[in-house]
Amino acid sequence: MLMKPVYSVYNGQIMKERIDMENWQIQKAKNHFSDLVRKAQESGPQTITKDGKAEAVLLSMQDYRNLMRKQGSLVDIFQKSPLIYG
């Protein structure tokens, strides 16, 4: 299992979260695709590797929708930041 910080920017919002991602060798992913999909639905994104290198990530539809949802502007992020000095 791979545990790493993930930073992403979508519509100006910077997000940081920790995601538990299990590594699946590409041949195992092909042979156990139903298990891979179920694991993505139950446990979150799953990493698919080839020759030990991460090549792809499988997301559940809900995770994909959350990723694509409009997150707000960069101004909104700064206004909500706990680092605002007043």
N, C-alpha and C positions, 0 to 999 in steps of 0.2 A: 504494500500500500504506500502510496506517495502522498506526503503531507507537505504542501508548500503554500506560501502566500500567493494570492492571485490579485493582480491589479488590472483593472479594465476601465476604459473610458467609453461611455455611451452617451451621446447627446450632451457632452460637456460635463457629465458627472463622473468623478473619479471614485471608484469603488475598490475597497480592499476586503478580502475575505479569505478564509482558509477553507480549502476544499480537500476532502479525502478522495483521492483518485486511485483506483486499482489499475495496475498495468496488465494489459492483455497482449501477449504476443499475437501477431496478425493471424497466424495459423490457428491458434486457440480461439481467437475471436470469430474466425470463419466457422470453425467446427462447433462452437457453442454460442451462436449468435442470439438465440432466444434467451439464454442465461445472461448474456451481456446486456441485452435490452432490459431485462427484469432488474438487473443490478443497477443500471442507470436510473431506473424508475424508483427504486427503493433506497439507494445509497448516494446518488448524485453522479456527476460526470465520471466517465471511465476512459482511461488513456489506452490507445492502441499503439503498440510499438512494432518496429521493424528493425532487425539487427541491433536491438538495444536502444534505439533512438525513438523518442515519442514522435509519431507521425500524424495522429488524429485523436479526436475526442468525441465520444458519443454522449449526447445529452438526452435527457427525457424531454418530451414535448413541453411539459410545464417549465422546466429549466430554460428551454429555448425561448418560450414566450416571455418569461421574466427577463431574459437577457435583451430581447427585442423591444420590450415595453419602454416608452419614453420615460426618462429618469429625471428630467429637469435641466436647467441651465447651470453654467458655471457660477453665475451670480447667486443662484439659489443655494448652491453648495457652500459658498463663502458666507452667505447670510445665516446658514444653519450651523456653521462651524463653531465648535466650542473654543476655538482660538481667537475669536473676535475680541478685540480690546475696546473697552468703552469708557 
